[in-house]
Structures are given as C-alpha cells and as structure tokens.
C-alpha cells in the first residue's frame, strides 16, 4: 500500500490538525518552520544520531525471550529492548530530537507534561545535557504513584509542578503545560512527550521515534532472516507504538497490533481505550482524534494501572491507521498487564514497565494460539523500576 501522512495542514485522514488558541498559532508555526528546515538538514540528523549512539546508548537490541516463549508454547516472542536506553524508556529518543530543535531555535527554557514520569525524566535529562531551564507538569495523583521518577527529575535540576485540577493525571498536566506555553512563547519550547498535540508535533515525534522500527527491521532480519509475523506495542498517546509501526506500514506481511489500556474493562467507565471502546471523534490538546467523552462532549475520566497510558485520547496517526485498517487496536485490562509483568520477571529476569506490560499481555494471550515457527515482536517500551511501588501496593506488600 502507498501511505503518506500527514497532509500539509497536519491531518492524518480526519484526525490531527491544529486546534489551538490564537495566541499559540505563531509559536506552532515557528516550530513547524524550524522543523521543516531541520528535517532537510543532514547536520541536524547527524547530531541526533550522534547523541542516540553516545548518550542514549542505541541501538537497543532485540532479544529472544526463549524461556517465556517455551513456557507459553506457540510463537517465539522477541522484545525490542527500549528499556535499555539511558533513562529507561523510549521517551529519550524524542526528547533528544526536540531539545536539538529547541537549541536550533535559540530557546533557553523547556517545559513538558508527564504521566508515568518517564517523559519528565527524559526531558529533565536533555535539559541538563543542553544547559536549559526545565519545568515539568505532572498530575498530583501521578506524583504520588511515581515518586521515584519525581525525585529523579528533581535530581536532574527540573522544577516539578503539581497539577491538582481535574482528574489530577496526564490530561490535566498537558492542559497546564499548554497554558504555561501561551504565557512564555518567546523563550520557551514545549517538548510534547507523545505522538499527539497540535501539528507539527505528531509528525515530529513520529520521526524521532522511528529509530525503533528502523532498527528492529534490520535486527529481525539479522536474527531470523525475515520480519516478524506480528509487531505489538502499547498505545496511550502512542509514541512508542508509532515509532515501531511506521517503518513497517509498507510491509504487508507484518500484522501490526496496538494495545490500549483496558483498565477494569472496556465495558466499564474505568479504562483508557478510546478506539477499543468505540469513542467518537473529539478535540483535545490541539488535535482531533478518537476521544472518550460524554453525550455533551465533556472529556471523561480514565483509569489504568499504568500512569503513562492513562489518557482519554489517542494520537491522530493511530486514529487514521485504525480507519484504514492497517493497524488492529485492542485492549488489555489491568489484570492481564499485571500477569504479563509477573511472567517476564519470572521467566526472563526483566522487569517491564506497566505500560509495556499491556503489549506483552497481547503476546501472552495470542502466542500460544500461533505456530512455534512464527515470531511476535513486542516493543518493550520501558523498564519497570518506576512501577514497583504500584505493583507492591496492588499485591498488598509493604516496601
């Protein structure tokens, strides 16, 4: 299939665009102009690749989870080890790229929103790396459940701003970060952490995260002589997933599966799975996509055991890939994610992020139904150090 998106107005089919306050339009246009210039500048990409190699530690390997595969029976499970990156997740791929762009634009100050804290840590990390002032907005509830990451951000010199409005989670943190940007557009660059937000952010984040899928294609070919039968990733806003999927879109033999946060079940109100629950189109945080909302268009609250997937919308490119049928979107509930979390710990000695555990849950459920000569590639988007307090609490264990 021929695939080309977004269009010049930042739309992926009916999703995306720029739905922002008039005061933000000049800032977004400036980012867009700067990114178009950077995208065509080989020196920009050379600097990006240099930092990925020498600072982040890329390429991250693919790893055959042989014991887990044998335990489950059926398909062979391979992991793309984004958990081995500096800072422990895929987020740093994007923050390096955006920090380089901010530097190119002469900005001395960066702001970000964060849910699980991984994007906040990655932003604080690159701000320290490039000598920039850093402010990270985080929901008050997420600050409680992600205390280790909050401390990491502070160690790295960032000011962590607690957001106590609304659901006190990622959605509200993003609202506050956008308000702050309006007030400080002259000296501030907003590093958005996922493949969402107003144009050009969804395209820009995708371009920085494509290193995941590009590496995986080379690595799987070297490892098994072909591409995997299925490539799976968890989806909140969707940056780790689009980073894996985009390079595979033209590979028709590779089935692509995005796993949303099913929470306590998509039949309940306690989940964060807009596509799987049939949510209608809506506008949030500057873009249009599938959005959990009530009959009056008010954004609904969400629930997920993983702070990073606790978001009522989905990145616009994912909405489009769903519409054209290229990616299958499904949901894994909290219990399935926790079971997959435990299995990877026990059988492979790897503690996965609860976000990544949702993708792993799909493999746990489906690999046994597949042939043992088939391969499932799971994007292990982050490590689970940040989640041990959450898991301990759910298991009734005092740390």
C-alpha atoms as one frame of an Amber mdcrd trajectory, in Angstrom:
protein
   0.000   0.000   0.000   1.067   3.578  -0.571   0.966   5.509   2.663   1.620
   9.212   3.043   0.581  11.302   6.035   0.060  13.910   7.336  -1.222  16.366
   4.731   0.106  19.978   4.643  -2.418  21.023   7.324  -1.273  18.304   9.710
  -4.214  15.949   9.176  -3.932  12.164   9.086  -7.203  11.485   7.268  -9.850
  13.011   9.557  -7.513  13.157  12.561  -4.925  15.703  13.694  -4.798  19.343
  12.635  -4.161  22.428  14.743  -6.947  23.278  17.188  -5.167  25.802  19.364
  -5.686  29.215  20.920  -4.926  32.120  18.598  -2.077  33.137  20.887  -0.362
  29.773  20.297  -0.597  29.741  16.494   2.574  31.837  15.929   4.544  29.560
  18.302   3.308  26.436  16.492   4.120  27.964  13.117   7.633  28.792  14.334
   8.134  25.178  15.491   6.794  23.933  12.159   9.097  26.155  10.102  12.102
  25.212  12.245  11.293  21.516  11.992  10.868  21.598   8.193  14.306  23.218
   7.929  15.859  20.746  10.388  14.250  17.782   8.623  16.092  18.711   5.436
  19.399  19.381   7.197  21.781  16.385   7.253  23.775  18.027  10.066  20.695
  18.029  12.325  20.206  14.292  11.829  23.928  13.639  12.261  23.795  15.384
  15.665  20.632  13.412  16.544  22.241  10.062  15.637  25.425  11.004  17.482
  23.552  11.629  20.735  21.470   8.475  20.285  24.664   6.433  19.928  26.906
   8.038  22.530  24.432   9.429  25.071  21.349   7.196  24.834  23.269   4.009
  24.034  21.496   2.982  20.835  20.887   0.737  19.040  18.782  -1.044  21.644
  18.919  -4.801  20.958  16.167  -7.240  20.051  16.081 -10.135  22.473  14.581
 -13.602  22.051  12.511 -14.328  25.168  13.141 -18.062  24.755  12.094 -19.216
  28.236   8.874 -17.195  28.175   8.141 -18.484  24.647   8.707 -22.099  25.757
   6.517 -21.599  28.833   3.632 -20.223  26.768   4.065 -22.582  23.809   3.410
 -21.395  20.278   5.052 -18.368  18.663   8.520 -17.104  19.542   8.423 -13.827
  21.457  11.063 -11.216  20.706  11.482  -7.985  22.648  12.684  -4.652  21.294
  14.612  -3.515  24.371  13.780   0.194  24.687  14.060  -0.370  28.449  17.849
  -0.437  27.994  18.050   3.175  26.794  19.533   5.865  29.050  16.654   6.942
  31.360  14.969   3.536  30.920  12.442   4.078  28.138  11.816   5.131  24.543
  10.969   8.693  25.621  14.566   9.947  25.384  14.664   9.345  21.585  12.108
  12.106  21.190  13.413  14.488  23.862  16.885  14.457  22.282  15.338  15.431
  18.931  13.136  18.175  20.365  15.937  19.578  22.550  18.163  19.821  19.472
  15.341  21.680  17.724  14.858  23.998  20.739  18.593  24.705  20.719  18.421
  25.414  16.981  15.602  27.910  17.682  17.640  29.626  20.419  15.287  28.638
  23.278  16.849  28.534  26.733  13.896  27.057  28.609  11.848  23.893  28.089
   8.572  22.674  29.574   6.909  19.272  29.415   3.980  17.251  30.709   4.359
  13.759  32.113   2.177  10.901  33.343   4.356   7.949  34.291   7.236  10.345
  34.753   9.405   8.797  32.035   8.931  11.707  29.624   9.545  14.129  32.507
  12.778  12.344  33.383  13.824  12.263  29.719  13.083  15.995  29.356  14.940
  16.863  32.570  17.831  14.720  31.326  18.219  16.507  27.990  17.691  19.912
  29.635  20.682  19.135  31.854  22.561  17.799  28.821  21.975  21.016  26.831
  22.034  23.504  29.730  18.377  24.544  29.648  15.966  25.539  32.398  13.281
  22.839  32.806   9.743  22.763  34.231   7.690  19.557  34.208   3.916  19.493
  34.799   2.591  16.358  36.467  -0.818  15.382  37.860  -0.946  15.274  41.661
  -2.108  11.629  41.614   0.742  10.639  39.281   3.228  12.392  41.583   2.033
  10.054  44.342   2.279   6.840  42.324   5.515   7.713  40.523   7.572   9.082
  43.438  10.919   7.612  42.233  10.649   9.425  38.899   9.667  12.689  40.617
  12.852  12.510  42.667  14.901  11.694  39.551  13.565  14.814  37.806  14.462
  16.957  40.797  17.957  15.437  40.956  18.377  16.415  37.305  17.522  20.027
  38.104  13.917  20.179  36.931  11.109  22.006  38.714   8.196  19.533  39.049
   4.866  21.382  39.062   1.986  19.500  40.728  -1.363  19.792  38.918  -4.315
  19.316  41.281  -7.124  20.182  38.849  -9.478  17.773  37.057  -8.517  14.101
  37.255  -5.049  15.105  38.554  -3.390  12.967  35.847  -1.759  13.302  32.412
  -4.643  15.113  30.672  -4.585  17.909  33.255  -0.788  18.124  33.247  -0.921
  18.690  29.485  -3.600  21.397  29.924  -1.368  23.294  32.364   1.749  22.928
  30.209  -0.128  24.430  27.254  -1.342  27.355  29.382   2.225  27.975  30.504
   3.469  27.928  26.899   0.968  30.604  25.883   2.422  32.846  28.605   6.094
  32.204  27.740   6.292  31.555  23.985   9.235  33.909  23.480  11.840  31.967
  25.439  10.182  28.570  25.943   9.980  25.373  23.886   7.263  22.861  24.752
   8.596  19.288  24.473   5.457  17.162  23.998   6.043  13.579  25.071   3.739
  11.651  22.788   2.624  11.497  19.152  -0.277  13.842  19.847  -0.941  17.543
  20.279  -1.304  20.147  17.531   0.644  19.912  14.255   3.574  19.540  13.738
   4.063  17.527  16.966   2.501  14.172  15.930   4.667  14.016  12.803   7.768
  15.310  14.567   7.546  12.836  17.469   6.929  10.009  14.991  10.013  10.970
  13.014  12.192  10.899  16.133  10.730   7.616  17.393  11.022   5.795  14.038
  14.526   4.810  15.101  12.752   1.976  16.986  11.153   0.385  13.935  14.068
   1.102  11.619  16.449  -0.700  13.976  14.001  -3.544  14.553  13.678  -4.207
  10.799  17.439  -4.612  10.432  17.773  -6.601  13.651  14.938  -9.057  12.998
  16.274  -9.714   9.503  19.684 -10.494  11.019  18.175 -12.603  13.833  15.601
 -14.743  11.985  16.204 -13.957   8.315  12.850 -12.196   7.889  10.456  -9.785
   9.573   8.182 -10.809  12.468   4.671 -12.066  11.791   3.277  -9.607  14.318
   4.645  -6.373  15.820   2.908  -5.264  19.028   3.120  -2.078  21.106   1.116
  -0.438  23.888  -0.782   2.735  22.964  -1.658   5.703  25.132  -0.903   8.825
  23.122   1.111   6.352  21.094   4.714   7.462  20.514   6.436   4.130  21.178
   3.835   2.379  19.007   4.086   4.760  16.052   7.876   4.526  16.313   7.646
   0.765  15.837   4.735   0.705  13.366   5.612   3.472  10.902   8.639   1.734
   9.323   6.512  -1.432   8.993   3.436   0.134   7.371   4.534  -0.842   3.828
   5.449  -4.391   4.992   2.104  -6.021   4.243   3.103  -9.396   5.725   3.644
  -7.894   9.173   0.491  -7.682  11.276   0.512  -4.559  13.492  -1.300  -4.552
  16.838  -1.745  -1.580  19.189  -2.821  -2.381  22.742  -4.776   0.234  24.679
  -5.291   0.317  28.452  -8.409  -1.709  29.223  -8.311  -0.749  32.921 -11.097
  -2.555  34.766 -12.683  -3.489  31.430 -13.874  -1.547  28.382 -17.460  -2.406
  29.401 -16.919  -0.208  32.487 -16.176   3.516  32.784 -12.735   2.728  34.206
 -10.406   2.381  31.238  -8.325   4.429  28.790  -9.143   2.718  25.490 -10.802
   5.182  23.097 -10.592   3.048  19.942 -11.472  -0.275  21.597 -14.492   1.274
  23.314 -15.772   2.952  20.135 -15.213   6.531  21.324 -16.330   9.276  18.908
 -14.153  11.978  17.370 -13.347  14.909  19.598 -10.811  17.692  20.073  -8.340
  17.782  22.957  -4.904  19.340  23.433  -4.842  20.884  19.984  -5.750  17.885
  17.800  -8.779  15.865  16.689  -8.957  12.117  17.205 -10.983   9.458  18.981
 -11.708  10.805  22.439 -13.509   9.440  25.495 -16.336  11.911  26.108 -19.908
  12.086  27.344 -23.035  12.984  25.345 -22.230  16.691  25.855 -18.665  16.385
  24.554 -17.122  16.661  28.022 -13.912  14.646  28.389 -14.417  11.562  30.556
 -12.128  10.435  33.340  -9.852   7.476  32.661  -8.289   4.653  34.614  -5.245
   2.478  34.026  -2.850   0.698  36.347  -0.161   2.366  34.197   0.153   6.147
  34.541   1.612   6.507  31.027  -1.484   5.051  29.309  -3.968   6.961  31.477
  -5.109   9.318  28.688  -8.597   9.786  27.158  -7.438  10.318  23.564  -5.125
   8.660  21.083  -2.530  10.128  18.727  -4.061  11.177  15.388  -1.953   8.870
  13.234  -3.212   5.900  15.241  -6.793   7.021  14.635  -6.046   7.126  10.914
  -4.258   3.751  10.856  -7.318   2.286  12.565  -9.627   3.887   9.991  -7.706
   2.462   7.023  -7.408  -0.946   8.688  -3.619  -1.131   8.694  -3.260  -1.478
  12.480  -5.516  -3.530  14.757  -6.302  -1.857  18.073  -7.366  -3.881  21.077
  -7.194  -3.503  24.859  -5.567  -5.375  27.734  -7.032  -4.878  31.198  -5.094
  -4.203  34.396  -5.092  -7.860  35.467  -3.721  -9.093  32.135  -0.975  -6.459
  32.217  -0.003  -7.440  35.771   0.079 -11.134  34.825   2.382 -10.351  31.873
   4.533  -8.180  34.167   4.986 -11.128  36.555   5.714 -13.616  33.762   8.509
 -11.522  32.250  10.075 -11.043  35.678   9.940 -14.776  36.417  10.965 -16.223
  33.076  13.384 -13.651  31.663  14.730 -11.641  34.598  13.375  -8.425  33.047
  11.095  -6.061  34.973   8.927  -4.308  32.335   7.109  -1.003  32.666   3.388
  -1.474  33.321   2.754   0.355  30.042   4.844  -2.173  28.077   3.170  -4.993
  30.029  -0.040  -4.248  28.101   1.703  -5.093  24.820   3.256  -8.141  26.443
  -0.223  -9.221  27.600  -1.283  -9.495  23.953   1.661 -11.826  23.282   0.871
 -13.889  26.391  -2.733 -14.326  25.190  -2.038 -14.920  21.478   1.379 -16.591
  21.134   0.028 -19.957  22.396  -2.510 -19.967  19.515   0.233 -19.434  16.903
   2.746 -21.779  15.286   6.125 -22.179  17.010   7.869 -21.026  13.829   6.061
 -17.684  13.955   7.560 -14.597  15.600   5.926 -11.877  17.684   7.946  -8.693
  18.242   6.891  -6.801  21.366   8.091  -3.253  21.872   9.323  -3.289  25.469
   8.966   0.471  25.694  10.348   0.913  29.204  11.630  -0.706  32.350   9.534
  -1.189  35.465  11.653   0.260  38.279   9.229   3.178  38.424   6.279   0.812
  38.936   7.437  -1.359  41.818   5.570   0.758  44.405   2.342   0.436  42.411
   2.753  -3.324  41.971   3.682  -3.832  45.629   0.581  -1.904  46.728  -1.657
  -3.998  44.448  -0.130  -7.178  45.891  -0.580  -5.871  49.438   3.174  -5.785
  50.084   4.786  -3.118  52.266   8.086  -1.800  50.861
